[in-house]
Amino acid sequence: MAENDITDPAPAARPPLIDIGINLAHDSYDADRDAVIARAAAAGVVQLVVTGSSAASSRTAISLSRQHPHRLFATAGVHPHHAADLTPDVLAELRELTLEPQAVAVGECGLDYYRDYSPRAAQRDAFHRQLELAARCGKPVFLHQRDAHDDFIAVLREHWPALAGGVAHCFTGGARELECYLELGLAIGITGWICDERRGAHLLELVRRIPADRLLLETDGPYLLPRDLGAKPSSRRNEPVYLPHIAAVVARARGEPVEALARASTEATRRLFRIPEIDSRNIF
């Protein structure tokens, strides 16, 4: 393939992908969760990181990862929407969950001043507690931020020297936020938001600024179904089978072959989360 050829090859010809953020514990997957995992593998998305966003979903994420070793991994944390629920007992439970071998990150944690479902003081306190937890267990952080950049980066900078890295999950911000995150050392998670011409067009330029070794890919399913899919699914539910489409959009925006993007993203994901390569015999 020529160096400037950015056509999307067949899944079998493409390096494997890893979806770093899939809310597989969501009840929308209850009826066909195994089929979702199988469709992902058939599309070349060979491993998934299941997001924990509450005590309950973190438990489920760990449980699912145990049922599908080698293929599924998990995060354990409390989303800022649920920050007020981070009691000492819940924090103690999270501490135990993060020690599980299948737990590869602490989170989803951070700040969300757009919804303010939890008081901002409670959000900041929960963020501090989870960053401390990540430092103790030596695992990276899976981060959420919306309309709270200044407070978010101030808290993160305080803890950063003790942390084992992290990713700005579902990045949708502007140039100022991106440069700040890159300067700090974060990886950047890109979702199907980039496929939304109404809200995500600015990301087509910004993804060119992300170093290849810090650009990670995710669906954030069941949310953020790419708007520009050629064949519209009957459901608005997003799932990992669409990650190759997101990868192709990102590759075109960066002006590089999708194989190069997939390879770099997968290598960066394995390095950050310490996810081993999967034996082809374990894909199905």
N, C-alpha and C positions, 0 to 999 in steps of 0.2 A: 504494500500500500504506500502511495506517495506520502511525503511528510505532511503535505497540506490537505490531504484527503480526510475529511471529517465525517464521512458517511457512517451510518450506524450499522455495524456488521451483525450477523446472526448471533444469538446468544452463545452458541457453541464455540464461536470464534473469538469471543470476547473474554478477557480476564474476569475472574469471578468478582462479584460485588458483595459488600456487606452493608446492610441497612442498619445504621447506628441508632435509629430511634423509631421504634414501632410499638404502639400502645396495644400489644396483643392481648393484654388482660381485659381490654374493653369488651363489654357485653355484645357488641355488634359482631364479634367473631365467635360467639359461643356455638353457633350452629355448624360452622365449617372451619374451625381453627386449623385442623390438620391439613385440610385442603388448601388453605391459604399458605401454609408453610411449604407444601408440595409445589404449588404453582410458582412460588418464589424460586425454589431450587431449580425448577424446569426452565426458568427465565435467566438463570445464572446468578441469582441472589442466594448465595450458598450458606450465609450465616446472618443471624438477626440479633440485635441487642434489644431486648424487651424492656420498655421503660417502666420504672416504678415511680409513681407520683403521689402515693399515699401509703400508709402502712399496709392496707389491704392489697392494693395493686402491686406493691413490692413483694409481698408474700406470694402472690400469684405469679409474678414474673420469675421468682426463684423456682417455684414449683414447676412451671412450664419448662424452664431451662434444664431442670433435672430430668424431665420426661424426654427431652430431645438433646442429650449431651452432644457436644461437638458442633451442633448447629445453632442452638439458642444460648444466649447469655443474657444477663440481666443488670439493671441498675436498681439501687434501693435508695429511696429518698422521699421527701415530702415537698410537693409543688407549693409555690407561694400562695396559691389559692387555698391550700389546706394548712397554712402555717400556724393558725390558731389551734390546730389539733396536735401540734408537736409537744405533747406532754412529756415529762421525764420517763414515763413508762414506754411511750412510743419511741422516744430517742434510744432507750435501752434496747428495744426490739430492733430498731434499725442498726444499732451497733452489732447485734448478732447476725443480722442478714448480710451486712457488708463483709463479714468474715467468711461467708460461703464461697467456695471455689468458683461457682458460676457467676457471682457478682463481680462485675468488671469496673463499676463506677459508683460513686455516691451522687444521688440526685434522682429525679429532676429537682433541682433546688435553685433558688435565686429570688428575684423580686419582680412583682407585677403590679404596677401602679395604674394600669389601664382599667382593670376590673376591680381592684381593691376588695376582693372577696374576703381577705383577712386584713385586719388593721396593719398599717405600714410598720408600726413598731414591732408587731408580732412577726411580720415578714422578715425584718432585719435580724431579729433575734434568732429565728429559725435558720436563716442563712448562715449566720455566725456559727451556730451549733453544728450544722452539717459540714461546714468547711473544717471545723475542728475535728469532726469525725473522720473526714477524708484524710486529714493529715495523720491521724492516729493509725488508720488502717493502710495507709500508703497507696490508696487507689485514686485515680483521677476523678474530676467532678464533671457532672453532666448538667449544664447550666441553662437557666431560663431567665430572660430579661425582657420586659416590655414597659416602655415609658418610665424607666427608672434608672437610666444609664449612670448618672452621676453617683447616686447612692450605691448602685451595684458595683461599679468599678472601685469605689472607695473601700467597700467591705472586702472585695476580692483582693485588692492590692495588699491589704493588711495581712491576709493569710497566705498569699501566693508563695512566699519563700519556702513554706513548709509543705506545699502541695505537690502531688505527682502529676501535674499537668491538668488539662481540662479542655472541654469543647463548649463553645457558644452554640448551643443546640438551636436549630431552626432560626438561623440568622435572617432577619428581615430589615435590619437597620440601614443607616446611611454610612457615608464615607467616614465621618468622624468616629462613629462607633467601631467600624471595622478597623481603622488604623490604630485605635486604642487597644482593641483586643489583640491585634497582631503584635503590637509593640510589647504587650504584656507576655505574650507567648502562647495564647490560646489557639487551638484548632477551631475551624469554622464549619458548622454543619449547614448544608444547603438542602432545602426541600423543594417540593413542587410549587412553592411560592414564586419561584423564578419563572414558572410557566404561566403566571397570571398577568396578563397584559394590563390589568387595571391597577394592581397594587405592587407587582414585583418586577416591572420592567427595569427599574434602576439597578437590580441585581445583575443584569446582563453585562453591565460595565464593571461593576464592583468585583465580580468573581475573577476577573483578569488580574486583580491585585493580590489574590490569595496565593501564597506559595503552594506549589503542588503537594508538598509534604505536610500541609496542614489543612487541606480541603477534604472534608468528609461528606458523605452523601446519606440522606435519610428520607423516608416518606412521611414520618409523623402520623402514619395511619392510625385510626380511620379518618383523620382529618386531612385537609389540603390535597384532595384529589387534583392532579394536574388539569388545568382548564383546557389545554390545547391537545388533548388526546385525539387522535384521528378517529378512532372508533369509540364512541361514547358508551361507557358501561351503563347497565340498567340501574345500578345503584350509585349513589354519591360516595359510597364508602371507599376510602383509599386502602391500598394494601401493597406489600413489598414487590409484587409482580410488576408494578409501575416504576420501580427504581431505575431500570435501564433507560426508560424514557427520560427521566430527570437527568441521568448521566449524559445522555445525548444532547440535551438542551444546554447543559453546562459546558460540554466539550465544544459545541458550536460557538458559544459565547466567548470561550477562551481561545478559539482558533486552533484547536489541537485535536488529534485523533482521539476518538472515544476510548480506544484501547489504552492509550497512554494515561488518560484521566482515570479509567477504571483501575489500572494497575497501581498508580500512585495513591489513589484514595484507599484502596484495600490495604496496601502496605502501611499507610499512615494510620489506618484504623487498627490494624494488628499491633502496631508499635505502641499506640496510646493506651489501648485497652488490654494489651497482652493476650490477644486472642490467637491461638495457634492455627496454623493452616489445617484445613479439613482434608481428610483422606477421601478421595473420590468415592470410595465404597460406602461412605457414611452420608452421602448427599441424599439418597432416597431410602 
